[in-house]
């Protein structure tokens, strides 16, 4: 389960609703970082992948949404 930088960029530019509150908070924080520095996309992707790796057992529906991006 890894997301790409293309998927991350779509997350940073779009508005998606997630069932996992902590994922929504992480994406909100990363959007702020990305808005200030678009070159930070790789770092944002790394943080999202680390989050997914840690919480993959409880984020089935949210991960399915991200996979479709």
LUMKOLVO-70827 format. One record per residue: residue in three letters; x, y, z of N, C-alpha, C in turn. Coordinates in steps of 0.02 Angstrom, whole numbers. Atoms other than C-alpha are relative to their C-alpha. Example, Ala and Ser with C-alpha at 12.3 -4.5 7.8 and 13.67 -1.06 7.14 Angstrom:
+--------+--------+--------+--------+--------+--------+--------+--------+--------+--------+
! residu !   n_xx !   n_yy !   n_zz !  ca_xx !  ca_yy !  ca_zz !   c_xx !   c_yy !   c_zz !
+--------+--------+--------+--------+--------+--------+--------+--------+--------+--------+
!    ALA !     45 !    -59 !      0 !    615 !   -225 !    390 !     45 !     60 !      0 !
!    SER !    -42 !    -59 !     -3 !    684 !    -53 !    357 !    -39 !     55 !     37 !
+--------+--------+--------+--------+--------+--------+--------+--------+--------+--------+
***
This chain:
+--------+--------+--------+--------+--------+--------+--------+--------+--------+--------+
! residu !   n_xx !   n_yy !   n_zz !  ca_xx !  ca_yy !  ca_zz !   c_xx !   c_yy !   c_zz !
+--------+--------+--------+--------+--------+--------+--------+--------+--------+--------+
!    UNK !     42 !    -59 !      0 !      0 !      0 !      0 !     44 !     62 !      0 !
!    UNK !    -38 !    -62 !      7 !     92 !    151 !    -64 !    -38 !     46 !    -47 !
!    UNK !     30 !    -47 !     46 !     23 !    308 !   -142 !     56 !     37 !    -36 !
!    UNK !    -50 !    -34 !     41 !    113 !    402 !   -279 !     -3 !     75 !     11 !
!    UNK !      1 !    -73 !     -5 !    159 !    585 !   -291 !    -57 !     29 !    -40 !
!    UNK !     58 !    -23 !     40 !     23 !    604 !   -424 !    -63 !     -2 !     43 !
!    UNK !     59 !      6 !    -44 !   -108 !    541 !   -301 !      4 !     52 !     56 !
!    UNK !     -8 !    -49 !    -53 !    -36 !    653 !   -165 !    -17 !     70 !    -26 !
!    UNK !     15 !    -65 !     28 !    -45 !    804 !   -279 !    -75 !     10 !     -9 !
!    UNK !     73 !     -5 !      6 !   -228 !    767 !   -316 !    -32 !     11 !     68 !
!    UNK !     26 !    -11 !    -67 !   -260 !    757 !   -129 !     12 !     71 !     23 !
!    UNK !    -17 !    -67 !    -21 !   -173 !    923 !   -102 !    -42 !     53 !    -35 !
!    UNK !     38 !    -49 !     39 !   -274 !   1010 !   -237 !    -76 !    -10 !      5 !
!    UNK !     72 !     14 !     -2 !   -444 !    928 !   -207 !    -29 !      4 !     69 !
!    UNK !     36 !      2 !    -63 !   -574 !    919 !    -71 !    -35 !    -67 !      6 !
!    UNK !     26 !     67 !     -9 !   -610 !    743 !    -13 !    -20 !     -9 !     73 !
!    UNK !     24 !     15 !    -67 !   -706 !    679 !    137 !     23 !    -70 !     20 !
!    UNK !    -25 !     64 !    -25 !   -625 !    540 !    239 !    -35 !    -17 !     65 !
!    UNK !     33 !     22 !    -62 !   -701 !    437 !    377 !     48 !      1 !     59 !
!    UNK !    -50 !     -1 !    -54 !   -539 !    434 !    477 !     20 !     72 !     14 !
!    UNK !    -12 !    -70 !    -19 !   -526 !    600 !    568 !     74 !     18 !     -2 !
!    UNK !    -72 !    -15 !     -1 !   -338 !    588 !    591 !     29 !      7 !    -70 !
!    UNK !    -23 !     -7 !     69 !   -312 !    565 !    404 !    -20 !     68 !    -27 !
!    UNK !     23 !    -67 !     21 !   -416 !    721 !    370 !     44 !     55 !     29 !
!    UNK !    -43 !    -50 !    -32 !   -311 !    819 !    494 !     70 !      1 !    -31 !
!    UNK !    -66 !      4 !     32 !   -148 !    757 !    417 !     -2 !     33 !    -69 !
!    UNK !      4 !    -29 !     67 !   -205 !    805 !    242 !     -9 !     75 !      4 !
!    UNK !      8 !    -72 !     -9 !   -260 !    977 !    303 !     67 !     33 !     16 !
!    UNK !    -66 !    -27 !    -16 !    -88 !   1005 !    379 !     47 !     -2 !    -61 !
!    UNK !    -43 !      7 !     59 !      0 !    942 !    223 !    -20 !     49 !    -56 !
!    UNK !     22 !    -49 !     49 !   -107 !   1055 !    113 !     30 !     68 !     14 !
!    UNK !    -31 !    -63 !    -19 !    -40 !   1204 !    210 !     73 !      2 !    -20 !
!    UNK !    -70 !      5 !     19 !    138 !   1147 !    183 !      8 !      4 !    -75 !
!    UNK !     -4 !      1 !     73 !    108 !   1113 !     -1 !    -17 !     68 !    -30 !
!    UNK !     19 !    -66 !     26 !     24 !   1282 !    -27 !     58 !     50 !      6 !
!    UNK !    -57 !    -44 !     -9 !    179 !   1370 !     41 !     60 !    -19 !    -43 !
!    UNK !    -58 !     25 !     36 !    304 !   1260 !    -50 !    -19 !    -62 !    -40 !
!    UNK !     18 !     58 !     41 !    247 !   1149 !   -195 !     56 !    -51 !     -9 !
!    UNK !    -56 !     46 !      5 !    421 !   1072 !   -198 !      1 !    -51 !     57 !
!    UNK !      3 !     45 !    -58 !    377 !    986 !    -33 !    -45 !    -60 !    -14 !
!    UNK !     45 !     54 !     17 !    266 !    862 !   -126 !     28 !    -68 !     19 !
!    UNK !    -30 !     65 !    -17 !    388 !    718 !   -101 !     -2 !    -12 !     75 !
!    UNK !      5 !      7 !    -72 !    392 !    751 !     86 !    -71 !    -16 !     22 !
!    UNK !     71 !     14 !    -15 !    202 !    754 !     91 !    -17 !    -72 !    -17 !
!    UNK !     12 !     69 !     20 !    197 !    589 !     -2 !     29 !    -48 !     51 !
!    UNK !    -33 !     42 !    -50 !    319 !    514 !    122 !    -39 !     -3 !     65 !
!    UNK !     39 !     -1 !    -62 !    215 !    570 !    271 !    -66 !    -39 !     -8 !
!    UNK !     62 !     37 !     12 !     55 !    502 !    194 !     13 !    -75 !     -2 !
!    UNK !    -16 !     71 !      3 !    137 !    335 !    156 !     17 !    -28 !     68 !
!    UNK !    -16 !     23 !    -68 !    204 !    323 !    333 !    -65 !     -7 !     41 !
!    UNK !     64 !      4 !    -35 !     29 !    358 !    401 !    -39 !    -61 !    -23 !
!    UNK !     36 !     57 !     27 !    -49 !    229 !    286 !     30 !    -66 !     25 !
!    UNK !    -33 !     61 !    -24 !     79 !     99 !    336 !    -18 !    -14 !     73 !
!    UNK !     14 !      8 !    -71 !     44 !    129 !    520 !    -73 !    -18 !     13 !
!    UNK !     71 !      7 !    -14 !   -146 !    133 !    509 !    -39 !    -38 !    -54 !
!    UNK !     33 !     33 !     57 !   -183 !     23 !    358 !    -58 !    -46 !     20 !
!    UNK !     52 !     46 !    -21 !   -291 !    -97 !    458 !    -67 !     35 !     12 !
!    UNK !     63 !    -35 !    -16 !   -420 !     37 !    500 !    -22 !     50 !    -53 !
!    UNK !     18 !    -51 !     49 !   -424 !    142 !    343 !    -20 !    -29 !    -68 !
!    UNK !     20 !     33 !     62 !   -497 !     24 !    213 !    -38 !     44 !    -48 !
!    UNK !     41 !    -42 !     44 !   -631 !    141 !    143 !     38 !     62 !    -24 !
!    UNK !    -38 !    -60 !     18 !   -517 !    293 !    145 !     55 !    -18 !    -50 !
!    UNK !    -53 !     20 !     47 !   -377 !    199 !     58 !    -30 !    -16 !    -68 !
!    UNK !     34 !     15 !     64 !   -500 !    138 !    -75 !    -14 !     64 !    -38 !
!    UNK !     12 !    -65 !     32 !   -544 !    320 !   -110 !     65 !     28 !    -28 !
!    UNK !    -64 !    -26 !     23 !   -362 !    370 !   -123 !     25 !    -39 !    -61 !
!    UNK !    -22 !     41 !     56 !   -324 !    224 !   -240 !    -33 !     20 !    -66 !
!    UNK !     37 !    -19 !     61 !   -455 !    289 !   -363 !     25 !     65 !    -30 !
!    UNK !    -24 !    -64 !     25 !   -365 !    455 !   -382 !     49 !    -10 !    -57 !
+--------+--------+--------+--------+--------+--------+--------+--------+--------+--------+
***
